[in-house]
Amino acid sequence: MDVTLLGLGTALPPYPLPQDTVLEHARRLLGPKYPAFGRLVPAFENAGVDMRHAVMPLEWYAEDHGWADRMAAYLPAATQLFMDAATAALDDAGLRAGQVDIVVTVSSTGIATPTLEAQAARAMGFRADISRVPVFGLGCAGGVTGLSIARRLAVAEPDKTVLMVAVETCSLSFRTDRLQKADIIATVLFGDGAAAAVLRAGSGTITLDAGHEHMWPESLAIMGWDVDDTGLGVVFDRSIPEFVQQNFRTAVTKVLEAAGEPLENISRFVCHPGGAKVLEAIEDTMALPMGSLDAERRVLKAAGNMSAPTVLFVLKDVLAQGHTGRMALAALGPGFTASLMPFTVKDFT
């Protein structure tokens, strides 16, 4: 059954953080505590990030925060991002919130019960009988896997309109206490943001195929969260680019074969930009011309790695550039998992 992408929307929080400002702030806060900080300064300069956005003003990150503080910041900020992205996607689809039957909410950077779609329900205008599907723990793969879940729901109930919203507030996990190298790299790369998509069964300009995942269970320690009394501590192993280079193509090929889709049919991979080195590894292993993941680099440069929503920012850029044909969304996340979704953009010229 065809499922159509009716609308797509993105949102950024109110506090822009230029990379040079982040470096200055990190040098002042972390430099005295982390003796090797000076050796990591080139990471800020070569990350491919010029700007990212945060849900809190810069001075908030100079203070010590525990779980209560972080979640007190997460709840209103993530709710607002949810509403902004969802409204943008619904406007793009020409629909109202009251016409949404099912909402899938993806977030791995905070905990809210009731979950974000319930927090936003009254302001958005959702109906009382809306079906809610909150999803936690997918990390950077959440945008693609969340869209895949939304598509399955649209197929299961073809008369329903499905809204998927991915919201991440990565900046709230900023740590000045444990100072592992992964914490510094997170400071280099990550920002906050949200993206949303509206789906319904039926044919249209953009049709989504079933999504697929490939997991490497022996690689659990590559990416994720350490959880302690202070908050979430990022797990972001330095081996990720090498792992991508060695394993990504094989996983993509297997997933496409399982879907009956030859690799050569895909004219454009729309990838989550985990970082500059990850993009280079994807281009290398997929035999793509160096620099061909241009939309990915533009998003990384303008907003950093926002985790789950980022790939949908890239999709919006690719669509704005007028790309058509057979493509595939791709992202890597905790598990370690590759998530892939083929899709088609029709060319009516």
SVG drawing of the C-alpha trace seen along z (x, -y; Angstrom):
<svg xmlns="http://www.w3.org/2000/svg" viewBox="-12 -34 59 44">
<polyline fill="none" stroke="black" stroke-width="0.4" points="0.0,0.0 1.3,-3.5 1.7,-5.9 2.1,-9.6 4.2,-12.2 1.6,-15.1 3.7,-17.6 7.1,-18.2 8.1,-20.8 11.1,-21.7 11.7,-23.9 14.7,-25.3 14.8,-26.7 15.4,-30.4 19.0,-30.6 21.6,-30.5 25.1,-29.4 27.8,-30.1 30.6,-27.6 33.3,-30.1 31.1,-31.1 30.7,-27.5 34.4,-27.0 35.1,-30.1 32.5,-28.9 33.8,-25.3 37.4,-26.6 36.4,-28.7 34.3,-26.0 36.1,-22.8 39.7,-23.8 40.7,-24.2 39.2,-20.8 40.2,-18.8 44.0,-18.9 43.8,-17.5 41.2,-20.2 43.8,-22.1 44.3,-19.0 40.6,-18.9 40.3,-22.5 40.8,-21.4 37.7,-19.3 35.6,-22.4 37.3,-24.0 36.9,-21.0 33.5,-19.7 31.7,-21.2 29.4,-23.1 29.1,-26.9 25.9,-27.3 23.5,-25.3 20.6,-26.3 19.8,-25.6 16.7,-25.6 18.3,-27.5 20.5,-30.7 24.2,-30.2 24.5,-31.2 22.3,-28.2 25.1,-25.8 27.7,-27.4 25.8,-26.3 25.6,-22.8 22.4,-20.9 20.9,-17.6 18.0,-15.5 15.3,-17.8 16.8,-20.9 17.4,-19.2 13.9,-17.8 12.3,-21.1 14.0,-22.7 13.1,-19.8 9.4,-19.7 8.4,-23.3 11.2,-23.5 10.5,-20.2 6.8,-20.8 7.2,-24.1 9.5,-22.5 6.9,-19.7 4.2,-22.3 6.3,-24.4 7.4,-21.5 4.0,-19.8 2.3,-23.1 4.8,-23.6 4.2,-20.1 0.4,-20.4 0.5,-23.8 2.6,-22.2 -0.1,-19.5 -2.9,-22.0 -4.4,-20.3 -5.5,-21.2 -4.4,-19.4 -8.0,-18.3 -7.7,-16.2 -4.8,-14.1 -5.9,-10.6 -2.5,-9.1 0.6,-10.9 4.0,-9.3 6.4,-11.2 10.1,-10.4 12.5,-11.8 15.5,-10.3 16.9,-13.4 14.3,-13.8 11.5,-12.1 8.0,-13.4 4.9,-11.6 2.4,-12.6 4.4,-12.6 5.0,-15.5 1.9,-15.1 -0.3,-15.1 1.5,-18.2 0.8,-19.9 -2.7,-18.5 -4.8,-21.4 -2.7,-24.1 -2.4,-22.2 -6.1,-21.3 -5.8,-17.5 -9.0,-15.6 -9.7,-13.7 -9.7,-10.4 -6.3,-10.8 -4.1,-7.7 -0.7,-8.4 2.5,-6.4 5.5,-7.8 8.9,-6.3 12.1,-6.6 15.7,-5.4 16.3,-5.5 18.7,-8.3 20.0,-9.5 18.1,-6.7 14.8,-8.0 13.9,-10.2 13.9,-7.3 12.6,-4.6 9.9,-7.0 8.8,-7.7 8.8,-3.9 6.6,-3.3 4.2,-6.1 4.1,-4.5 3.2,-1.1 0.3,-2.7 -0.9,-4.5 -0.9,-1.2 -2.8,0.5 -5.4,-2.2 -5.6,-3.6 -8.4,-6.1 -6.3,-7.7 -3.9,-10.7 -0.7,-10.1 1.6,-12.8 5.2,-11.9 7.2,-14.4 10.9,-14.0 12.1,-16.3 15.6,-16.4 17.2,-18.8 20.7,-17.4 22.2,-20.5 20.5,-19.7 22.8,-16.8 25.9,-19.1 28.2,-17.9 31.0,-19.7 31.5,-17.0 32.6,-13.7 34.7,-15.2 35.1,-12.2 36.3,-12.8 32.8,-11.9 31.4,-14.9 33.8,-17.3 32.9,-15.8 29.2,-16.2 29.8,-19.8 31.4,-20.1 28.6,-18.6 25.2,-18.5 22.3,-21.0 18.6,-21.1 15.7,-20.9 12.5,-19.2 11.0,-17.9 7.6,-16.6 5.9,-14.7 2.3,-14.1 1.4,-10.8 -1.7,-9.1 -2.3,-6.0 -2.7,-6.7 -0.7,-7.9 0.9,-11.3 4.0,-13.2 6.2,-11.7 5.5,-8.1 7.2,-6.2 8.2,-2.5 8.4,-0.3 11.3,-1.1 13.9,1.5 16.5,1.8 19.8,3.7 21.3,4.1 24.7,5.1 24.0,6.4 27.7,6.8 28.2,3.0 26.0,1.8 28.8,-0.3 29.3,-2.4 26.5,-4.9 23.9,-5.7 23.5,-7.2 25.1,-6.5 22.5,-7.3 23.5,-8.6 22.2,-10.9 23.3,-14.0 21.7,-13.3 22.4,-11.6 26.0,-11.1 26.7,-10.7 28.3,-7.5 29.9,-8.4 32.8,-6.1 35.6,-7.3 35.3,-4.2 32.0,-5.3 33.4,-6.6 35.5,-3.4 32.6,-1.2 30.4,-3.0 33.1,-2.6 33.4,1.1 29.8,2.0 27.3,-0.5 27.4,0.6 26.8,4.2 23.9,3.4 22.3,1.1 22.7,3.7 21.1,6.4 18.2,4.2 17.5,3.2 17.7,6.8 15.2,7.8 12.9,5.1 13.5,6.3 15.3,3.1 18.6,3.2 21.2,0.8 21.7,-0.8 18.1,-1.9 18.7,-4.4 19.8,-7.7 20.2,-9.7 20.8,-8.7 19.4,-11.2 21.5,-10.7 21.6,-11.7 24.8,-13.9 26.3,-12.4 29.5,-14.4 31.9,-15.5 33.9,-12.2 30.8,-10.1 29.7,-11.8 33.1,-11.1 32.9,-7.5 29.4,-7.1 30.6,-8.6 33.6,-6.4 31.9,-3.1 28.9,-3.8 31.3,-4.9 29.7,-8.3 31.7,-11.3 33.4,-13.1 31.2,-16.0 28.0,-14.6 26.2,-14.6 25.8,-18.4 22.5,-18.8 23.7,-16.9 26.7,-19.2 24.5,-22.3 22.3,-21.1 25.3,-20.1 26.8,-23.5 23.6,-25.5 22.2,-23.5 24.7,-20.8 23.7,-17.2 20.2,-17.4 20.0,-13.6 16.6,-12.2 15.2,-15.2 18.3,-16.0 17.6,-13.6 14.3,-15.3 16.0,-18.7 18.2,-17.1 15.1,-15.7 13.5,-19.1 16.7,-20.5 16.8,-17.8 13.2,-18.3 13.8,-22.1 16.6,-21.5 14.1,-19.7 15.5,-16.2 13.2,-13.5 13.4,-9.8 14.2,-6.8 15.9,-7.8 16.4,-6.4 16.5,-8.0 19.3,-6.6 20.5,-7.0 22.6,-5.2 21.7,-5.1 22.2,-3.3 22.0,0.5 24.2,0.0 21.5,-0.2 21.2,-1.3 17.7,-2.5 16.7,-2.8 13.5,-3.9 13.3,-4.0 11.0,-6.6 10.0,-8.1 9.6,-11.7 7.6,-11.9 8.8,-14.1 5.8,-15.8 7.9,-17.9"/>
</svg>
